[in-house]
């Protein structure tokens, strides 16, 4: 989706009536939700889709069109209350109804069938900009989203809490797959086992990469990924993460290599990419596979998440600059990784488009101007370049606070 898609600002009601989608995007300035309302095994009646069309139709435009940007007016609330009365007995619609009821009175919000636009593109930030204008949000808040979308494509955000379905990146046809990490295809290699895009040790049971072969999956599981899991071992133990065989790790101070922790973060990024062109990541992938770093590694940035945002599962966002408007003063690609009390920003290293190695804090001055929204908290600079084994000292104060989603 690009900015011009919102010029018309509506779509035909037949998209809902004929396709009967079972997933919708509902985005506001306060929350983004992907809501399921049924599936192939438990479809909802056709009359429900007619009522959804009626709920979101706007009298000021063609009766057979639905606006992307809706207003939670008193009239809409009346229609929503009637919709609730009619279908409250359908459990498949309870989350859908509860999410709509969270929207503030008179606020604008974005509503679309999930199959109409893919959420793994730049949609969330572009929508946020539009909603800022419609809701007369703070000017700085609007400009913050503008600077991000002017420089980066927000490829993907994975949140284990709101993602209820299994997601697989890469080619679904096994015979047509090429491993992202070694470049081999069948019969040189095999794709028989599920490859977790984020290590299962973080509790990931839903997110997989089709294009990681069995040989690479086995190799990474024995080499680089254990370091990152050991680095987070105390958090995983206190949180009670269910890893392999649904076991929770013991509170052990295991050794880890910082360099392999960085390789693992970059490996997550490559696994999650929804694209099939990995040429610009050639040197990154070689390094993930064990090649020596061609220049110093970038700084890793870490912050302590506010209690209301701490989650007992990983949340991951990917950012990449579009090829047609590169800004060489900021990193080409980033992964934003949150787990438990901490949030990490990792620059994906060794991309030819970057004219800095980002190994010094000063290299990020332009970046912090683009991601001004991140300046609300203090970030610590970490050096993950060491290949030496490190063992943490248990001299820490841990304060976890997880808020249960009431919806």
HUMOLIN-V468975 format. One record per residue. N is the residue number from 1. PHI is phi in whole degrees, -180 to 180 (999 if undefined). Layout:
{{N,PHI} {N,PHI}}
//
This chain:
{{1,999} {2,-125} {3,-60} {4,-72} {5,-65} {6,-96} {7,-65} {8,-78} {9,68} {10,-151} {11,-140} {12,-75} {13,-62} {14,-63} {15,-61} {16,-82} {17,-65} {18,-89} {19,-85} {20,45} {21,-65} {22,-107} {23,-147} {24,-132} {25,-96} {26,-129} {27,-121} {28,-131} {29,-71} {30,-104} {31,-158} {32,-121} {33,-131} {34,-109} {35,-113} {36,-92} {37,-127} {38,149} {39,-152} {40,-62} {41,-79} {42,-131} {43,-70} {44,-97} {45,-61} {46,-59} {47,-60} {48,-65} {49,-66} {50,-61} {51,-73} {52,-64} {53,-60} {54,-63} {55,-63} {56,-105} {57,-68} {58,-117} {59,-70} {60,-87} {61,-122} {62,-50} {63,-61} {64,-97} {65,-123} {66,-123} {67,-75} {68,-66} {69,-101} {70,-102} {71,-114} {72,-82} {73,-80} {74,-62} {75,-65} {76,-63} {77,-63} {78,-62} {79,-66} {80,-66} {81,-64} {82,-68} {83,-60} {84,-64} {85,-62} {86,-72} {87,-127} {88,-63} {89,-79} {90,-90} {91,-63} {92,-65} {93,-101} {94,-65} {95,-65} {96,-55} {97,-67} {98,-64} {99,-66} {100,-62} {101,-74} {102,-79} {103,-70} {104,-69} {105,-59} {106,74} {107,-80} {108,-86} {109,-146} {110,-100} {111,-135} {112,-157} {113,-59} {114,-64} {115,-82} {116,-75} {117,-141} {118,-76} {119,-75} {120,-85} {121,-98} {122,-90} {123,-55} {124,-57} {125,-75} {126,-65} {127,-62} {128,-59} {129,-63} {130,-63} {131,-67} {132,-59} {133,-68} {134,-65} {135,-95} {136,53} {137,-69} {138,-51} {139,-58} {140,-63} {141,-62} {142,-65} {143,-64} {144,-61} {145,-66} {146,-64} {147,-66} {148,-69} {149,-71} {150,-73} {151,-116} {152,-133} {153,-95} {154,-84} {155,-70} {156,-169} {157,-131} {158,-113} {159,-125} {160,-58} {161,-71} {162,-96} {163,-97} {164,-107} {165,-114} {166,-70} {167,-119} {168,-128} {169,-88} {170,94} {171,-66} {172,-73} {173,-91} {174,-57} {175,-66} {176,-101} {177,-81} {178,-122} {179,-63} {180,-69} {181,-106} {182,-122} {183,78} {184,-91} {185,-126} {186,-67} {187,-94} {188,-63} {189,-142} {190,-130} {191,-129} {192,-86} {193,-110} {194,-69} {195,-107} {196,-71} {197,-68} {198,-119} {199,-49} {200,-62} {201,-63} {202,-91} {203,91} {204,-75} {205,-118} {206,-125} {207,-114} {208,-131} {209,-115} {210,-67} {211,-105} {212,-122} {213,-73} {214,-62} {215,-66} {216,-67} {217,-59} {218,-66} {219,-64} {220,-65} {221,-67} {222,-107} {223,-111} {224,-88} {225,-66} {226,-58} {227,-63} {228,-67} {229,-65} {230,-67} {231,-60} {232,-98} {233,-62} {234,-64} {235,-61} {236,-63} {237,-69} {238,-66} {239,-71} {240,84} {241,-62} {242,-95} {243,-94} {244,-60} {245,56} {246,58} {247,-97} {248,-94} {249,-68} {250,-76} {251,-81} {252,-119} {253,-95} {254,-90} {255,-75} {256,-147} {257,-107} {258,-54} {259,-60} {260,-72} {261,-62} {262,-66} {263,-57} {264,-65} {265,-61} {266,-65} {267,-65} {268,-58} {269,-58} {270,-62} {271,-64} {272,-89} {273,-60} {274,-89} {275,-116} {276,-121} {277,-114} {278,-112} {279,-60} {280,-68} {281,-102} {282,-57} {283,-72} {284,-63} {285,-67} {286,-60} {287,-67} {288,-58} {289,-76} {290,119} {291,-66} {292,-67} {293,-64} {294,-72} {295,-157} {296,-54} {297,-76} {298,-64} {299,-69} {300,-97} {301,-107} {302,-133} {303,-137} {304,-89} {305,-70} {306,-59} {307,-51} {308,-69} {309,-105} {310,-74} {311,-130} {312,-85} {313,-160} {314,-75} {315,-125} {316,-130} {317,-126} {318,-115} {319,-130} {320,-146} {321,-79} {322,-69} {323,-61} {324,-84} {325,-145} {326,-73} {327,-112} {328,-78} {329,-92} {330,-132} {331,-58} {332,-68} {333,-142} {334,-142} {335,-122} {336,-107} {337,-121} {338,-115} {339,-157} {340,60} {341,-85} {342,-120} {343,-131} {344,-123} {345,-114} {346,-121} {347,-75} {348,-78} {349,-84} {350,67} {351,-96} {352,-56} {353,-67} {354,-77} {355,-102} {356,-134} {357,-94} {358,58} {359,-89} {360,-119} {361,-59} {362,-64} {363,-64} {364,-99} {365,-57} {366,-69} {367,-62} {368,-66} {369,-71} {370,-70} {371,-97} {372,-60} {373,-62} {374,-80} {375,-78} {376,-71} {377,-126} {378,-88} {379,-111} {380,-101} {381,-89} {382,-116} {383,-107} {384,-109} {385,-90} {386,-70} {387,-93} {388,-77} {389,-71} {390,-127} {391,-126} {392,-67} {393,-96} {394,-82} {395,-132} {396,-136} {397,-113} {398,-110} {399,-133} {400,-95} {401,-146} {402,-111} {403,-96} {404,-77} {405,-70} {406,-75} {407,-80}}
//
